[in-house]
Amino acid sequence: MGYAMSRLEIDASCDYGEVIDGDFSGLRNEPVMDLDHEIAHLTKLRSRPNDYFLGQVGSGRRDVGVSTVKMYLPVNGPWRVDKMNSCAYVSQFSDDGSLFVAGFQGRHIRVYNVDMAWKLQKDILTKSLRWTVTDTSLSPDQRYLVYSSMSPIVHIVNIESAATESHANVTEIHDGLDFSAGGNEDYAFGIFSVKFSTDGRELVAGSNDDSIYVYDLESNKLTLRIAAHSCDVNTVCFADETSHLIYSGSDDNLCKVWDRRCFSAREQAAGVLTGHLEGITFLDSRRDGRYLISNGKDQTLKLWDIRKMSSNCSSNVNVKNFDWDYRWMGYPSQARNRRHPNDQSLATYRGHSVLRTLIRCYFSPEYSTGQKYLYTGSNDGFRPGMEPSPDGNFLGTVKRSLHFVEERAEDGRDIDDYASCDTWFSLVDIT
């Protein structure tokens, strides 16, 4: 029934009943080797190690103790691809790994063609930038890029045009999409997160007015505003290809699930996921309408199944007894062993540093690994704003190695933890 939430079979009344209270008597607890296990089954069918890495292991040597994880770790580099005069704040690979986008505080966004030896494909000089480029998103066909800042205007750029340089409204038009919804113009409205829908027809955005916005690109207007949280909405994304479900994460420590098909009737979240003790910096969906991951300022990465969500946030207890600010302070040592008494996540991972900026985390790519792994940036493990690529390489310089440790796994699932074998990044097997 939880799966139907992201499919057309959902009951028209949107009455989730006991499902959103976390009672799933039918949830299977078979071991990983059972092909009925959802993640394991899809992973086994869709993923295999890169041929290069298999060649390094050698024919017939898969049983000599070589970890599958190591087959996806980088073997070359690091090397410098480019250098700018300002900090890189955001970065993103395209779904197929062929493009890499980096957004800088000094108004530039650069798009590199990975398949052509990291050739600069587009150098975008942004318009109406406030503070920094807070987020970027590539359209599914990789023809367009949207970028946001601490401004109500999101801009969209054609990155397939002939010119390499794209100076906003000088050499090329950067169409502006107004997310302000007629609000107070004196208010410093800003957007932290913006993402394309799978069909490329809509954008979803999270803002500092505690709200979620949906923008229809075909009709060129806002179609939905949700007063979603009690603090800044740092991260949003669509759950799957239907775009019916939206995930959001906020500085109120909560992940929420929104079902657009019944929001007009209920005007509340379909469910809430509690477990983080500090604000949430980033969410990534597995795009199956079930699983997502989140990075939190409590220095944890969590794996979630929305079938365990609650119907309200009454369990979001306040266990904080200290003051700190992740932007310039280290995480208090007395807080590192805290646990949420009503944690609903499937697993919690520690060992990286979620400080200074909105550190991102991702499922590994479907085309090469079947989304079998999780990886994350870290304030003490990467040059700020640079993250691993889908094929194991990354832009920037590693400062030191990380040891990524699983804290717990529930529901009988075999969720393994691995340590990076050298100074690269944290990679976790979730099958």
C-alpha positions as CSV (number, residue, x, y, z in Angstrom):
1,M,0.0,0.0,0.0
2,G,2.9,2.3,0.7
3,Y,4.2,1.7,-2.8
4,A,0.9,2.7,-4.3
5,M,1.3,6.1,-2.8
6,S,3.6,6.9,-5.7
7,R,1.5,5.1,-8.3
8,L,-1.9,5.6,-9.9
9,E,-3.5,2.8,-7.8
10,I,-3.7,5.0,-4.8
11,D,-7.1,5.4,-3.3
12,A,-8.8,8.6,-4.5
13,S,-9.7,9.6,-1.0
14,C,-6.0,9.7,0.0
15,D,-6.9,8.0,3.3
16,Y,-3.6,6.5,4.3
17,G,-5.0,5.0,7.5
18,E,-2.5,2.9,9.5
19,V,0.1,2.9,6.9
20,I,1.5,6.4,7.7
21,D,1.7,5.5,11.4
22,G,4.6,3.1,10.6
23,D,2.7,-0.2,11.1
24,F,3.7,-2.4,8.2
25,S,3.0,-5.9,9.2
26,G,3.5,-7.0,5.6
27,L,7.0,-5.5,5.3
28,R,9.4,-8.3,4.4
29,N,12.4,-9.1,6.5
30,E,14.2,-11.6,4.3
31,P,18.0,-11.6,4.0
32,V,19.7,-9.8,1.1
33,M,20.2,-12.9,-1.0
34,D,16.4,-13.3,-1.4
35,L,15.5,-11.7,-4.7
36,D,12.3,-10.5,-3.2
37,H,14.3,-7.9,-1.3
38,E,13.5,-4.7,-3.2
39,I,16.8,-2.9,-3.3
40,A,18.8,-6.0,-3.7
41,H,16.7,-7.4,-6.5
42,L,16.8,-4.2,-8.5
43,T,20.5,-3.8,-7.9
44,K,21.4,-7.3,-8.9
45,L,19.5,-6.9,-12.2
46,R,20.7,-3.5,-13.1
47,S,24.3,-3.2,-11.9
48,R,27.7,-4.8,-12.5
49,P,31.2,-3.4,-11.9
50,N,32.9,-1.4,-14.6
51,D,34.8,-3.5,-17.1
52,Y,38.0,-1.7,-16.2
53,F,37.7,-2.7,-12.6
54,L,36.8,-6.2,-13.4
55,G,39.9,-6.4,-15.5
56,Q,42.0,-5.2,-12.5
57,V,40.6,-8.0,-10.4
58,G,41.2,-10.6,-13.0
59,S,39.2,-13.5,-14.4
60,G,38.1,-16.0,-11.8
61,R,39.4,-14.0,-8.9
62,R,36.1,-12.7,-7.5
63,D,36.4,-15.0,-4.5
64,V,39.7,-13.9,-3.2
65,G,38.3,-11.3,-0.8
66,V,38.2,-8.2,-3.1
67,S,35.4,-6.0,-1.9
68,T,32.9,-5.0,-4.6
69,V,33.0,-1.5,-3.1
70,K,36.6,-1.1,-4.1
71,M,35.7,-1.8,-7.7
72,Y,34.0,1.6,-7.7
73,L,36.7,3.6,-5.9
74,P,38.9,5.9,-8.0
75,V,42.2,4.5,-9.3
76,N,43.6,7.7,-10.8
77,G,44.0,11.3,-9.8
78,P,43.1,13.6,-8.2
79,W,43.9,16.3,-10.8
80,R,42.9,19.9,-11.1
81,V,40.3,20.6,-13.8
82,D,39.8,24.3,-13.4
83,K,40.4,27.2,-10.9
84,M,38.2,30.2,-10.2
85,N,38.6,33.3,-8.1
86,S,35.7,32.4,-5.7
87,C,34.5,29.4,-3.8
88,A,32.5,26.7,-5.5
89,Y,29.2,26.4,-3.6
90,V,27.3,23.7,-5.5
91,S,28.2,20.9,-7.9
92,Q,26.2,18.3,-9.8
93,F,26.8,15.5,-12.4
94,S,24.2,14.8,-15.0
95,D,22.3,11.5,-14.5
96,D,24.5,9.8,-17.2
97,G,27.7,11.2,-15.8
98,S,28.6,13.0,-19.1
99,L,28.3,16.6,-17.7
100,F,29.5,18.3,-14.6
101,V,28.1,21.6,-13.3
102,A,29.8,23.8,-10.7
103,G,28.3,27.0,-9.3
104,F,30.6,29.6,-7.7
105,Q,30.0,32.5,-5.4
106,G,31.6,34.9,-7.9
107,R,28.5,34.7,-10.3
108,H,29.9,32.0,-12.5
109,I,28.4,28.6,-13.3
110,R,30.5,26.3,-15.4
111,V,29.4,23.2,-17.3
112,Y,32.1,20.7,-18.2
113,N,31.8,17.9,-20.8
114,V,33.3,14.9,-19.0
115,D,33.2,12.7,-22.1
116,M,35.4,15.3,-23.9
117,A,38.2,15.4,-21.4
118,W,36.4,17.9,-19.2
119,K,36.1,20.5,-21.9
120,L,34.4,23.7,-20.8
121,Q,31.0,23.5,-22.6
122,K,29.3,26.5,-21.0
123,D,30.5,29.4,-18.9
124,I,27.5,31.1,-17.5
125,L,27.7,34.6,-15.9
126,T,24.6,34.8,-13.7
127,K,22.0,37.5,-13.3
128,S,20.5,39.0,-10.1
129,L,22.8,36.9,-7.9
130,R,22.5,37.4,-4.1
131,W,25.3,36.0,-2.0
132,T,25.9,32.8,-4.1
133,V,24.4,30.3,-6.5
134,T,22.4,28.2,-4.0
135,D,21.4,25.4,-6.4
136,T,21.4,24.2,-10.0
137,S,19.4,21.6,-11.8
138,L,19.8,20.1,-15.2
139,S,16.7,19.3,-17.3
140,P,16.2,15.5,-18.0
141,D,17.2,16.1,-21.7
142,Q,20.3,18.0,-20.5
143,R,19.4,21.0,-22.7
144,Y,18.6,23.4,-20.0
145,L,19.9,24.4,-16.6
146,V,18.1,26.4,-13.9
147,Y,19.9,28.2,-11.1
148,S,18.8,29.9,-7.9
149,S,20.2,32.3,-5.3
150,M,18.8,34.2,-2.3
151,S,16.3,35.8,-4.7
152,P,12.7,35.0,-5.7
153,I,13.8,34.7,-9.3
154,V,15.1,31.4,-10.7
155,H,16.8,31.7,-14.1
156,I,16.8,29.1,-16.9
157,V,19.6,28.8,-19.5
158,N,20.0,26.9,-22.7
159,I,23.3,25.1,-22.3
160,E,23.2,23.5,-25.9
161,S,23.5,26.9,-27.6
162,A,26.6,27.4,-29.8
163,A,28.3,30.0,-27.7
164,T,30.5,28.9,-24.9
165,E,30.0,32.1,-22.9
166,S,26.5,32.9,-21.7
167,H,26.4,36.3,-20.1
168,A,22.9,36.9,-18.7
169,N,20.8,39.0,-21.0
170,V,23.9,40.2,-22.9
171,T,25.1,37.4,-25.0
172,E,22.1,35.1,-24.2
173,I,18.7,35.4,-22.6
174,H,18.4,33.9,-19.1
175,D,14.6,33.7,-18.7
176,G,13.5,34.7,-15.1
177,L,10.9,32.6,-13.3
178,D,9.3,34.5,-10.4
179,F,8.7,32.4,-7.3
180,S,7.6,35.3,-5.1
181,A,3.9,34.6,-5.4
182,G,3.2,38.3,-4.9
183,G,4.7,38.4,-1.5
184,N,6.4,41.3,0.4
185,E,9.1,42.7,-1.9
186,D,11.0,44.1,1.0
187,Y,11.4,40.6,2.5
188,A,14.8,39.0,1.7
189,F,13.1,36.0,-0.1
190,G,15.6,33.4,-1.2
191,I,15.6,29.9,-2.7
192,F,17.9,27.2,-1.3
193,S,16.9,24.3,-3.5
194,V,15.4,23.9,-7.0
195,K,14.9,20.6,-9.0
196,F,13.4,19.6,-12.3
197,S,10.6,17.0,-12.5
198,T,11.4,13.8,-14.4
199,D,9.4,14.9,-17.4
200,G,11.0,18.4,-17.4
201,R,7.7,20.2,-17.2
202,E,7.9,21.5,-13.6
203,L,10.2,22.8,-11.0
204,V,10.0,22.3,-7.3
205,A,11.8,24.8,-5.0
206,G,12.4,25.2,-1.2
207,S,12.7,28.7,0.3
208,N,13.6,30.6,3.3
209,D,10.0,31.5,4.0
210,D,9.5,27.9,5.2
211,S,7.6,27.0,2.0
212,I,7.7,24.7,-1.0
213,Y,6.8,26.0,-4.5
214,V,5.9,24.2,-7.7
215,Y,6.3,26.1,-11.0
216,D,4.7,24.9,-14.3
217,L,7.1,25.7,-17.1
218,E,4.5,25.2,-19.9
219,S,2.1,27.7,-18.4
220,N,4.9,29.8,-17.0
221,K,3.4,30.3,-13.6
222,L,3.4,29.1,-10.0
223,T,0.8,26.4,-9.5
224,L,1.4,25.5,-5.8
225,R,2.7,27.0,-2.6
226,I,2.9,24.9,0.5
227,A,3.6,26.4,4.0
228,A,5.6,23.2,4.6
229,H,7.8,23.7,7.7
230,S,8.5,25.9,10.7
231,C,12.0,26.9,9.4
232,D,14.0,27.3,6.2
233,V,13.3,24.6,3.6
234,N,16.9,23.7,2.6
235,T,16.2,20.9,0.2
236,V,13.4,19.5,-2.0
237,C,13.0,16.9,-4.7
238,F,10.4,14.9,-6.6
239,A,10.1,11.3,-5.3
240,D,9.7,9.5,-8.7
241,E,8.8,9.9,-12.3
242,T,5.1,10.7,-11.6
243,S,5.9,13.9,-9.8
244,H,3.0,13.3,-7.5
245,L,5.1,13.0,-4.3
246,I,7.5,15.7,-3.1
247,Y,10.2,15.2,-0.4
248,S,11.3,18.2,1.7
249,G,13.9,18.7,4.4
250,S,14.2,21.7,6.8
251,D,16.0,23.3,9.6
252,D,13.1,22.1,11.8
253,N,14.9,18.7,11.7
254,L,12.1,17.0,9.8
255,C,11.8,15.3,6.4
256,K,8.3,15.5,5.0
257,V,6.4,13.8,2.3
258,W,3.8,15.7,0.3
259,D,1.2,14.1,-2.0
260,R,-0.1,16.7,-4.5
261,R,-3.1,14.6,-5.5
262,C,-4.8,15.2,-2.2
263,F,-3.1,18.2,-0.8
264,S,-6.0,20.5,-1.7
265,A,-8.3,18.4,0.4
266,R,-5.9,17.7,3.4
267,E,-3.6,20.8,3.2
268,Q,-1.0,18.9,5.2
269,A,1.9,16.5,4.7
270,A,1.1,12.9,3.8
271,G,3.7,12.0,6.4
272,V,6.6,13.0,8.5
273,L,10.0,11.3,9.0
274,T,11.7,12.0,12.4
275,G,15.2,11.1,13.4
276,H,17.5,14.0,12.8
277,L,18.5,16.1,15.8
278,E,19.6,19.1,13.7
279,G,18.6,20.7,10.5
280,I,18.6,18.8,7.2
281,T,21.0,20.0,4.5
282,F,20.1,17.7,1.6
283,L,17.8,15.0,0.3
284,D,18.2,12.6,-2.5
285,S,15.4,10.3,-3.8
286,R,16.0,6.8,-5.2
287,R,13.2,7.8,-7.6
288,D,11.1,4.7,-6.7
289,G,8.6,6.4,-4.5
290,R,9.9,4.6,-1.4
291,Y,13.5,5.3,-0.4
292,L,15.4,8.5,0.2
293,I,18.5,9.7,2.0
294,S,19.2,12.8,4.0
295,N,22.3,14.6,5.4
296,G,21.8,16.4,8.7
297,K,23.7,19.0,10.7
298,D,23.7,16.4,13.5
299,Q,26.6,14.9,11.4
300,T,24.6,11.9,10.2
301,L,23.3,10.6,6.9
302,K,20.1,8.6,7.1
303,L,18.3,6.1,4.9
304,W,14.5,6.3,5.0
305,D,11.6,4.2,3.8
306,I,8.5,6.4,3.5
307,R,6.3,3.5,4.5
308,K,7.6,4.1,8.1
309,M,6.5,7.7,8.2
310,S,4.2,9.1,10.8
311,S,1.0,11.1,10.3
312,N,2.3,14.0,12.4
313,C,5.5,15.3,14.0
314,S,4.5,14.9,17.6
315,S,7.5,12.6,18.1
316,N,9.9,15.4,17.1
317,V,11.1,15.9,20.7
318,N,13.6,18.6,21.6
319,V,16.7,17.0,23.1
320,K,19.0,19.9,22.4
321,N,20.6,21.6,25.4
322,F,23.3,23.7,23.8
323,D,23.7,26.5,21.2
324,W,25.9,26.2,18.2
325,D,26.0,27.4,14.5
326,Y,27.2,25.0,11.9
327,R,28.4,27.8,9.7
328,W,31.4,28.7,11.8
329,M,31.5,26.3,14.8
330,G,32.5,22.7,15.2
331,Y,29.8,20.2,16.3
332,P,29.8,20.0,20.1
333,S,31.5,16.9,21.4
334,Q,28.8,16.3,24.0
335,A,26.3,16.0,21.2
336,R,28.0,13.3,19.1
337,N,26.4,10.4,20.9
338,R,22.9,11.7,21.1
339,R,20.1,9.6,19.5
340,H,16.6,10.6,18.7
341,P,14.3,8.5,20.9
342,N,11.8,8.1,18.1
343,D,14.1,7.6,15.1
344,Q,12.2,6.2,12.1
345,S,15.1,5.8,9.7
346,L,16.2,2.5,8.4
347,A,19.9,3.2,9.0
348,T,22.1,6.0,10.3
349,Y,25.7,6.6,9.1
350,R,28.4,8.7,10.8
351,G,32.0,9.7,10.0
352,H,31.6,12.7,7.7
353,S,31.5,16.4,8.6
354,V,28.3,18.4,7.8
355,L,29.6,21.9,8.5
356,R,30.0,25.4,6.9
357,T,27.6,24.7,4.0
358,L,24.6,22.6,2.9
359,I,26.6,19.3,2.4
360,R,25.1,17.0,-0.2
361,C,24.6,13.3,-0.4
362,Y,23.5,10.9,-3.2
363,F,22.5,7.4,-4.2
364,S,25.2,6.1,-6.6
365,P,24.0,6.2,-10.3
366,E,21.6,3.8,-11.6
367,Y,23.3,3.2,-14.9
368,S,26.6,2.0,-13.4
369,T,25.7,0.7,-9.9
370,G,22.0,0.2,-9.7
371,Q,21.9,2.8,-6.9
372,K,23.5,0.2,-4.6
373,Y,25.7,2.7,-2.8
374,L,25.4,6.0,-0.9
375,Y,28.1,8.7,-1.0
376,T,28.5,12.1,0.6
377,G,30.6,15.2,0.6
378,S,32.3,16.3,3.8
379,N,33.6,19.5,5.1
380,D,36.9,17.8,6.2
381,G,37.1,15.4,3.3
382,F,36.7,17.5,0.1
383,R,37.5,20.8,-1.3
384,P,34.2,22.8,-0.5
385,G,31.5,22.2,-3.1
386,M,33.2,19.3,-4.9
387,E,31.8,15.9,-4.8
388,P,32.5,12.4,-6.3
389,S,31.3,11.7,-9.8
390,P,29.2,8.7,-10.8
391,D,32.2,6.8,-12.2
392,G,34.4,7.4,-9.2
393,N,36.4,10.4,-10.2
394,F,35.8,13.9,-8.8
395,L,36.8,17.5,-9.3
396,G,38.9,18.9,-6.6
397,T,41.4,17.8,-3.9
398,V,40.8,15.4,-1.1
399,K,42.1,16.6,2.3
400,R,42.1,13.3,4.2
401,S,40.4,9.9,4.2
402,L,37.0,9.3,5.9
403,H,35.7,6.2,7.7
404,F,32.0,5.9,7.2
405,V,30.4,3.9,10.0
406,E,26.9,2.4,10.1
407,E,25.2,3.1,13.4
408,R,22.2,0.8,13.0
409,A,19.9,-1.1,10.7
410,E,16.3,-2.0,11.3
411,D,13.7,-4.5,10.0
412,G,16.2,-7.3,9.6
413,R,17.8,-5.7,6.6
414,D,21.5,-6.5,5.9
415,I,23.0,-3.0,5.4
416,D,26.7,-3.2,5.3
417,D,29.3,-0.5,6.0
418,Y,32.6,-0.1,4.3
419,A,35.6,2.2,4.9
420,S,37.2,4.0,2.0
421,C,40.5,2.2,1.2
422,D,42.3,5.5,0.5
423,T,41.8,9.3,0.5
424,W,38.7,9.6,-1.6
425,F,35.2,9.4,-0.3
426,S,32.7,7.6,1.8
427,L,30.9,4.8,0.0
428,V,28.3,2.6,1.6
429,D,26.7,-0.6,0.4
430,I,22.9,-0.5,1.3
431,T,21.9,-3.9,-0.2
